[in-house]
Amino acid sequence: MATRIPGLRRFVPAAGLAALATAVFAHPAPPPPEACPAIDPPSAAVPAGIRAFIDPATGKIRPATLEERRKLAAPVWRDRSGRAYELQIRADGTRIVKLDEAFMMSVVATKNSDGTISYHCRSDRAPAAGGAAEIAK
Amino acid sequence: MRARALGPLVILAGLLLLAPAPARGGAQFVIVNADAAGEGFNDPSPANPVGGNTGTTVGQQRLIAFEEAAAIWGELLDTPVEIRVRATFDPLPCTADQGALGGAFPDAVVSDSPNAPLAGAWYPVALASRLAGEDVDPGSDDITVRFNSDVGQTDCLEGSGWYYGLDGAHGDSFDLVTVLLHELGHGLGFLTLVDESTGEEFMSQPDVFESMILDTQTNKHWTEMTPAERAASAVNGGHVVFDGPAVGAAAPDFLGPFVGVRVDAPGAIAGDLEFTTASFGPVLGSDTLSGELVQATDAADASGPATTDGCSAFSNASQIAGRIALVDRGDCDFVVKAANAQAAGAIAMVVANNVSTQMPGLGGTAPEITIPSIGVNQAEGATLKASLDDGVILSIGTNPRRRAGAGALNRPRLYAPSPTEPGSSISHWDTGATPNLLMEPDLNDDLPHEVDLTLPLLRDIGWRSDTVPETADRETPDGADAERSPQTVEDRP
């Protein structure tokens, strides 16, 4: 049985929704969904309710285009540097995100002025240099 | 370091191998050779066998070293799903004095997969597959590893090349197996995805490593914190620990006695003192000592403009002799201050930080220094200085009830420097661990080819196994090495 972590919040995709709004009908006052459900293919995670797509230009309900459906099914999240990460949601609810070299943990070797070598592990999210010289004085 | 016999290897360059899962406990790594012909793992340059590595070309030796590291991990982990490591040996950014040796990252993170103990939490893909009992991302690799093929060449750390031997006798060269063990540790899950600078979680979800990070001052796990609280905790050095049961149980097996510095007098400030250690001088705690702390003074000169920086010969040497010298950080190297303190007859040196950020470890090399040195934060330094007239007595010695690198309840500390060091902060053990650990941010030369306290941590996040002992010592009683699963090499077409 799965355990929920204290303070856990579910991912709520923001990107890809700019041109669309999602409404839920047919069931009175359902609790707000924790996450925007995958719609392509229809997800078992949302067993009840009908989703409609409102064209922001006309304000009318219309079917989503294939591209709009793809975007909703694969929400994109950006970190503070603007790198984009795409969430894939499988039919069984498994959520997968491919990482990139921003998460590379690299060992950097530095030759010190006294001829010794020091090693430091950092990620590519770190500044390119700095810090090492400060610890000598 | 202990030499180890190399287990059977499967090196079939040019063939596509899909090895079956191992019949016994263990993990099957598949090294996916993604290098082009004639370079990296396929470098045909002749090489003499070295340190148990029987390869006769540079490419072969690189591959054998990779397999050695994979075999060490593979023997200790347990998964029915092969772990695919995409590996390359390519030129990476490098200068004469500094360069990337290599790195790794999990190719994907997964949440809410079958049998994942924590709902809504990211797991590295290899671990998610292990928990699910099937490959949750079929057709993809699990870990990407990239190493620098230029190391040792002109303008790239020239004179300090790779050591491909398997015996750890690397001398002044870079031990590839050690660096690989460290990097594979990250790829298997020894990392948090949290942005340490902002405290933001990756895609607004926690990760399984994060779920066991505990701040002992707020007594909150990171998953119970706001981003701002996490960012504050990330620089709360000495108070951030890994709160996993396997790690807590194993810590006494891997961490030595804690060396403490205590203020014995005056009573108003008596108590344990937080401090950092030095890379030079004797190992702290090798001898118990006690003495009065005295502010050292020296000339304001070209060596250092302050009269308390300890950068010149002390002007109050007669007061320092037989006592503990207190100097301020700044203006010159720590080893210069220590040399001046020693010349004045001090029995130890305390360096007070001159800025409000966390005091770093005292770096430098000086074989001639024979007195111990420590560093203290600016605030603690101010407290000590304010009490000097009342007679501050410090004692340095071991505390058998505590472990070096661990906080209360023997929970090992995580690296939490201030300011934060992205990628280094939190995703490594604290540098105060003694003996040194594989997953400290500063890899040490004395590391054996073992995975020490890292294995219990991986077990805590989900890499459990009933087939291996609780400690990471893999030697059999007669000193022979345990059998290893053969690892597989696959050439990417």
HADDOCK unambig.tbl for C-alpha pairs under 7 A between the chains (distance, minus, plus):
assign (segid A and resid 2 and name CA) (segid B and resid 116 and name CA) 6.75 0.50 0.50
assign (segid A and resid 2 and name CA) (segid B and resid 117 and name CA) 5.06 0.50 0.50
assign (segid A and resid 2 and name CA) (segid B and resid 118 and name CA) 5.48 0.50 0.50
assign (segid A and resid 2 and name CA) (segid B and resid 119 and name CA) 5.45 0.50 0.50
assign (segid A and resid 3 and name CA) (segid B and resid 117 and name CA) 5.91 0.50 0.50
assign (segid A and resid 3 and name CA) (segid B and resid 118 and name CA) 4.74 0.50 0.50
assign (segid A and resid 3 and name CA) (segid B and resid 119 and name CA) 5.72 0.50 0.50
assign (segid A and resid 4 and name CA) (segid B and resid 118 and name CA) 5.71 0.50 0.50
assign (segid A and resid 4 and name CA) (segid B and resid 119 and name CA) 5.33 0.50 0.50
assign (segid A and resid 5 and name CA) (segid B and resid 118 and name CA) 6.68 0.50 0.50
assign (segid A and resid 5 and name CA) (segid B and resid 223 and name CA) 6.85 0.50 0.50
assign (segid A and resid 6 and name CA) (segid B and resid 223 and name CA) 6.20 0.50 0.50
assign (segid A and resid 6 and name CA) (segid B and resid 224 and name CA) 5.63 0.50 0.50
assign (segid A and resid 7 and name CA) (segid B and resid 223 and name CA) 5.51 0.50 0.50
assign (segid A and resid 7 and name CA) (segid B and resid 224 and name CA) 4.59 0.50 0.50
assign (segid A and resid 8 and name CA) (segid B and resid 206 and name CA) 6.94 0.50 0.50
assign (segid A and resid 8 and name CA) (segid B and resid 223 and name CA) 6.55 0.50 0.50
assign (segid A and resid 9 and name CA) (segid B and resid 204 and name CA) 6.83 0.50 0.50
assign (segid A and resid 9 and name CA) (segid B and resid 205 and name CA) 6.23 0.50 0.50
assign (segid A and resid 10 and name CA) (segid B and resid 120 and name CA) 6.58 0.50 0.50
assign (segid A and resid 10 and name CA) (segid B and resid 204 and name CA) 6.76 0.50 0.50
assign (segid A and resid 10 and name CA) (segid B and resid 205 and name CA) 6.06 0.50 0.50
assign (segid A and resid 11 and name CA) (segid B and resid 203 and name CA) 6.14 0.50 0.50
assign (segid A and resid 11 and name CA) (segid B and resid 204 and name CA) 5.33 0.50 0.50
assign (segid A and resid 11 and name CA) (segid B and resid 205 and name CA) 6.03 0.50 0.50
assign (segid A and resid 77 and name CA) (segid B and resid 203 and name CA) 6.18 0.50 0.50
assign (segid A and resid 93 and name CA) (segid B and resid 112 and name CA) 6.31 0.50 0.50
assign (segid A and resid 93 and name CA) (segid B and resid 113 and name CA) 6.98 0.50 0.50
assign (segid A and resid 94 and name CA) (segid B and resid 110 and name CA) 6.98 0.50 0.50
assign (segid A and resid 94 and name CA) (segid B and resid 111 and name CA) 5.98 0.50 0.50
assign (segid A and resid 94 and name CA) (segid B and resid 112 and name CA) 4.91 0.50 0.50
assign (segid A and resid 94 and name CA) (segid B and resid 113 and name CA) 4.47 0.50 0.50
assign (segid A and resid 95 and name CA) (segid B and resid 110 and name CA) 5.48 0.50 0.50
assign (segid A and resid 95 and name CA) (segid B and resid 111 and name CA) 5.12 0.50 0.50
assign (segid A and resid 95 and name CA) (segid B and resid 112 and name CA) 6.21 0.50 0.50
assign (segid A and resid 96 and name CA) (segid B and resid 108 and name CA) 6.71 0.50 0.50
assign (segid A and resid 96 and name CA) (segid B and resid 109 and name CA) 5.84 0.50 0.50
assign (segid A and resid 96 and name CA) (segid B and resid 110 and name CA) 4.49 0.50 0.50
assign (segid A and resid 96 and name CA) (segid B and resid 111 and name CA) 6.62 0.50 0.50
assign (segid A and resid 97 and name CA) (segid B and resid 108 and name CA) 5.45 0.50 0.50
assign (segid A and resid 97 and name CA) (segid B and resid 109 and name CA) 5.49 0.50 0.50
assign (segid A and resid 97 and name CA) (segid B and resid 110 and name CA) 6.49 0.50 0.50
assign (segid A and resid 98 and name CA) (segid B and resid 107 and name CA) 5.89 0.50 0.50
assign (segid A and resid 98 and name CA) (segid B and resid 108 and name CA) 4.15 0.50 0.50
assign (segid A and resid 98 and name CA) (segid B and resid 109 and name CA) 6.56 0.50 0.50
assign (segid A and resid 99 and name CA) (segid B and resid 106 and name CA) 6.96 0.50 0.50
assign (segid A and resid 99 and name CA) (segid B and resid 107 and name CA) 5.37 0.50 0.50
assign (segid A and resid 99 and name CA) (segid B and resid 108 and name CA) 5.03 0.50 0.50
assign (segid A and resid 103 and name CA) (segid B and resid 105 and name CA) 5.79 0.50 0.50
assign (segid A and resid 104 and name CA) (segid B and resid 103 and name CA) 5.79 0.50 0.50
assign (segid A and resid 104 and name CA) (segid B and resid 104 and name CA) 5.11 0.50 0.50
assign (segid A and resid 104 and name CA) (segid B and resid 105 and name CA) 4.76 0.50 0.50
assign (segid A and resid 105 and name CA) (segid B and resid 103 and name CA) 5.07 0.50 0.50
assign (segid A and resid 105 and name CA) (segid B and resid 104 and name CA) 5.43 0.50 0.50
assign (segid A and resid 105 and name CA) (segid B and resid 105 and name CA) 6.25 0.50 0.50
assign (segid A and resid 105 and name CA) (segid B and resid 423 and name CA) 6.54 0.50 0.50
assign (segid A and resid 106 and name CA) (segid B and resid 100 and name CA) 6.53 0.50 0.50
assign (segid A and resid 106 and name CA) (segid B and resid 102 and name CA) 5.42 0.50 0.50
assign (segid A and resid 106 and name CA) (segid B and resid 103 and name CA) 3.88 0.50 0.50
assign (segid A and resid 106 and name CA) (segid B and resid 104 and name CA) 6.69 0.50 0.50
assign (segid A and resid 107 and name CA) (segid B and resid 100 and name CA) 5.87 0.50 0.50
assign (segid A and resid 107 and name CA) (segid B and resid 101 and name CA) 5.56 0.50 0.50
assign (segid A and resid 107 and name CA) (segid B and resid 102 and name CA) 5.68 0.50 0.50
assign (segid A and resid 107 and name CA) (segid B and resid 103 and name CA) 6.09 0.50 0.50
assign (segid A and resid 108 and name CA) (segid B and resid 98 and name CA) 7.00 0.50 0.50
assign (segid A and resid 108 and name CA) (segid B and resid 99 and name CA) 5.51 0.50 0.50
assign (segid A and resid 108 and name CA) (segid B and resid 100 and name CA) 4.23 0.50 0.50
assign (segid A and resid 108 and name CA) (segid B and resid 101 and name CA) 5.62 0.50 0.50
assign (segid A and resid 109 and name CA) (segid B and resid 98 and name CA) 5.57 0.50 0.50
assign (segid A and resid 109 and name CA) (segid B and resid 99 and name CA) 5.53 0.50 0.50
assign (segid A and resid 109 and name CA) (segid B and resid 100 and name CA) 6.26 0.50 0.50
assign (segid A and resid 109 and name CA) (segid B and resid 101 and name CA) 6.55 0.50 0.50
assign (segid A and resid 110 and name CA) (segid B and resid 97 and name CA) 5.70 0.50 0.50
assign (segid A and resid 110 and name CA) (segid B and resid 98 and name CA) 4.36 0.50 0.50
assign (segid A and resid 110 and name CA) (segid B and resid 99 and name CA) 6.75 0.50 0.50
assign (segid A and resid 111 and name CA) (segid B and resid 97 and name CA) 4.94 0.50 0.50
assign (segid A and resid 111 and name CA) (segid B and resid 98 and name CA) 6.23 0.50 0.50
assign (segid A and resid 119 and name CA) (segid B and resid 442 and name CA) 5.14 0.50 0.50
assign (segid A and resid 119 and name CA) (segid B and resid 443 and name CA) 5.36 0.50 0.50
assign (segid A and resid 120 and name CA) (segid B and resid 441 and name CA) 5.35 0.50 0.50
assign (segid A and resid 120 and name CA) (segid B and resid 442 and name CA) 4.44 0.50 0.50
assign (segid A and resid 120 and name CA) (segid B and resid 443 and name CA) 6.39 0.50 0.50
assign (segid A and resid 121 and name CA) (segid B and resid 424 and name CA) 5.92 0.50 0.50
assign (segid A and resid 121 and name CA) (segid B and resid 441 and name CA) 4.90 0.50 0.50
assign (segid A and resid 121 and name CA) (segid B and resid 442 and name CA) 6.39 0.50 0.50
assign (segid A and resid 122 and name CA) (segid B and resid 422 and name CA) 6.50 0.50 0.50
assign (segid A and resid 122 and name CA) (segid B and resid 423 and name CA) 4.49 0.50 0.50
assign (segid A and resid 122 and name CA) (segid B and resid 424 and name CA) 4.58 0.50 0.50
assign (segid A and resid 123 and name CA) (segid B and resid 422 and name CA) 6.22 0.50 0.50
assign (segid A and resid 123 and name CA) (segid B and resid 423 and name CA) 4.22 0.50 0.50
assign (segid A and resid 123 and name CA) (segid B and resid 424 and name CA) 6.85 0.50 0.50
assign (segid A and resid 125 and name CA) (segid B and resid 422 and name CA) 5.96 0.50 0.50
assign (segid A and resid 125 and name CA) (segid B and resid 423 and name CA) 6.76 0.50 0.50
assign (segid A and resid 126 and name CA) (segid B and resid 421 and name CA) 6.51 0.50 0.50
assign (segid A and resid 126 and name CA) (segid B and resid 422 and name CA) 4.73 0.50 0.50
assign (segid A and resid 126 and name CA) (segid B and resid 423 and name CA) 6.50 0.50 0.50
assign (segid A and resid 135 and name CA) (segid B and resid 360 and name CA) 5.98 0.50 0.50
assign (segid A and resid 135 and name CA) (segid B and resid 361 and name CA) 6.45 0.50 0.50
assign (segid A and resid 135 and name CA) (segid B and resid 362 and name CA) 6.01 0.50 0.50
assign (segid A and resid 135 and name CA) (segid B and resid 363 and name CA) 5.28 0.50 0.50
assign (segid A and resid 136 and name CA) (segid B and resid 333 and name CA) 5.50 0.50 0.50
assign (segid A and resid 136 and name CA) (segid B and resid 334 and name CA) 6.09 0.50 0.50
assign (segid A and resid 136 and name CA) (segid B and resid 362 and name CA) 6.26 0.50 0.50
assign (segid A and resid 136 and name CA) (segid B and resid 363 and name CA) 4.44 0.50 0.50
assign (segid A and resid 136 and name CA) (segid B and resid 364 and name CA) 5.48 0.50 0.50
assign (segid A and resid 137 and name CA) (segid B and resid 329 and name CA) 6.73 0.50 0.50
assign (segid A and resid 137 and name CA) (segid B and resid 330 and name CA) 5.91 0.50 0.50
assign (segid A and resid 137 and name CA) (segid B and resid 332 and name CA) 5.78 0.50 0.50
assign (segid A and resid 137 and name CA) (segid B and resid 333 and name CA) 4.10 0.50 0.50
assign (segid A and resid 137 and name CA) (segid B and resid 334 and name CA) 4.98 0.50 0.50
